[in-house]
Amino acid sequence: MILAVAIKQVPNLTDDLEISADGTGLDYDALTYVLNEFDEQALEEAVLVKEAAGGSVTVVGIDTTGELDGALHTALAKGADRAMKVTGDFDRDLGSEGQAQLLAEAIRPLAADLLLTGVQAADDRDGQIGPRLAALLGWPYVGVVTHVTPEPGCVRVHKEYAGGLLAEFVVTLPAVIGVQASHQPPRYAPVSKIRQIAKTAQIESVAGQGTPASSSSVRRMFKPEAAGQAEMWAGEPEEVAGKIATLLTAKGLLKL
Amino acid sequence: MAVGLDKVKPEAITEERQLIVDGMDISGHWNRMFEQRVIWDYDTSQLDRVTDLPGGESLAWCYGCAKCTGVCPVDIVGDYSPRKIHRKTQMGIDLFESPDLWLCTTCRNCLRVCPKEVDMIQIMPAVREQAVLAGSVPAELQKAFEDTAKHGNPLGQPQRKRADWIKKAGAPVPVLKDVKRPVDLLWYVGSYPSYHPRGIDAAAAAARIFHALGVDYGILGIEEKDDGDSQRLAGEKGLFEMLAEANIAAFEKYTWNRMVVTGPHEFNAFKNEYPKLGFVRPIVHYTRLLVEYLDRLRPMLTKPLNLKVTFHDPCYLGRHNGEYDAPRQLLRAIPGVELVEMGRCRENGYCCGGGGGGMWLDSFTKAHTTMRLSERRVREAVEYGADVLAVCCPFEVSRFEDAAKSTGHDRLIVRDILELLDQALEGQP
């Protein structure tokens, strides 16, 4: 089975995020990047499928940060067979719409049977890359998937619904899967191995055709505004209990 | 007449190929009972896999004297020692897949007593590296590797906040990129003193002591990364090399005479491991540095503490680097400190369990031993009647404080020597 995985880097949320001077995005110069954690899960699921059914895994990403090579080397160390990056003069906040267009062009020639990608990402949180890729490629899409089992001509997938429900789908190939979680935790890529691969691996470059325009734009980005403050009550337990009871009664949550 | 001999009638002895007595098959080669089994009776392929690795050779030298078993800190709380590792591997157990692989803390007490110089400090990283490459790593250790690779420290804290602790120092802490001049000492603070709340207490105490003594120093701040040596000993050599390259570049950016290091693991890394990568500079642990300043420090230590203190020798300061006296000299200089030695001290000091990656294998080790090594040590400190368990390794404060709570010895106070010195300094006008 020919597998492809679409990945992207997102800001490292361990660092504090700063808003840019114009107030419409993040201060990208003050950021470090990590691989989108859902894409890590998609990659793991792809490698697990390859290990079960044979075939190859190609990882594709758009180099919006100039630092995508590290993520691609890590993917190769974890079991991907080919790594591709789409290069060009892209904005670092290139949205899902533009990403999907560029990715679809890069992925189409691969003649993949199955394309996996993270169901969403921490940067835009719109979950649009998977469905848009499916639309552009004309393939079916199933998102929020936690398990992919290869079968002849199709894959059987588990999709999560709200309330702890699971559904099983049989999807004909080729198809796009939005991965919520791989069925085993993502494996560790030892730095020794990544460094070895970085010295020898060939990353294929594909020139992105133009800068895709986005049909939406951010008017204002801002940090959550504090709506109120917690009030701490100190004192004897009975006194505090009385205050709690009065408050709950006042709010209509308790009838005395 | 001698009893017995005449009763043996050789012609009455029969030899059976197979014999079943009372339903039990007791067949066997009876003559083999008088021979020792010889090495070629075993399939040594598992042992060969270890000894074929660069660094793994010395496991084959073991002749089973068991001197290591008597001193191994893990054997005291479990069933473990280099001799047992050798024997099990010889009998066909796969060390690469065995939990035994992750229990060694590289404390070096076995090597100290081994007549054959079987060196677990070389063997363990060599085998662990292969296990890591094969993807066989305990989950909690993998998390520490990932955090170190992503963030430059095993606590998973942001690199950009590595110097935030200095706001809590209560004394000016010069950062080299700001001071823009040569300094006498480069102070390598370390990950736990930079980020862990109890580590920060020790770092802040050091900053106040250095300030009081007028030490000319600077720190790297956000240019500093974890030393990576414990990750190397846990099998992640590539991660160690990546961190060492970044640190060496940062060290060489500035002009300084000597490096002072808070932690024994980092001290060991810069003194013994970084030179293999071309970085050879004078390194000193903070205890030895402060002993050099003791004539000036002693008169400042005016506030008596009135405490019975025992000292835990860090494996990587003591056995690995031969420093036993400096920490004790500092403790004796504090007024009102009565220093009591525990049975396992100095060369035979017990291990806190944090070395060689043990810091990030706490639950794993707990699951394969009867108690944590830190819990065993805390009990020993209590047996000797100590009020305070003094340490000088940043791994140890949190390990021993947790162990004091989990063993019900909450009254045992755990303090870095820096904190005790700082406390005694407070009497200064």
Chai-1 contact restraints between the chains, C-beta under 6 A:
chainA,res_idxA,chainB,res_idxB,connection_type,confidence,min_distance_angstrom,max_distance_angstrom,comment,restraint_id
A,T14,B,H151,contact,1.0,0.0,6.0,A-B,restraint_1
A,T14,B,P158,contact,1.0,0.0,6.0,A-B,restraint_2
A,D15,B,P158,contact,1.0,0.0,6.0,A-B,restraint_3
A,D15,B,R160,contact,1.0,0.0,6.0,A-B,restraint_4
A,R187,B,G135,contact,1.0,0.0,6.0,A-B,restraint_5
A,Y188,B,V137,contact,1.0,0.0,6.0,A-B,restraint_6
A,Y188,B,Q142,contact,1.0,0.0,6.0,A-B,restraint_7
A,P190,B,V132,contact,1.0,0.0,6.0,A-B,restraint_8
A,P190,B,L133,contact,1.0,0.0,6.0,A-B,restraint_9
A,P190,B,G238,contact,1.0,0.0,6.0,A-B,restraint_10
A,V191,B,A149,contact,1.0,0.0,6.0,A-B,restraint_11
A,V191,B,G238,contact,1.0,0.0,6.0,A-B,restraint_12
A,V191,B,L239,contact,1.0,0.0,6.0,A-B,restraint_13
A,V191,B,M242,contact,1.0,0.0,6.0,A-B,restraint_14
A,S192,B,K237,contact,1.0,0.0,6.0,A-B,restraint_15
A,S192,B,G238,contact,1.0,0.0,6.0,A-B,restraint_16
A,R195,B,G238,contact,1.0,0.0,6.0,A-B,restraint_17
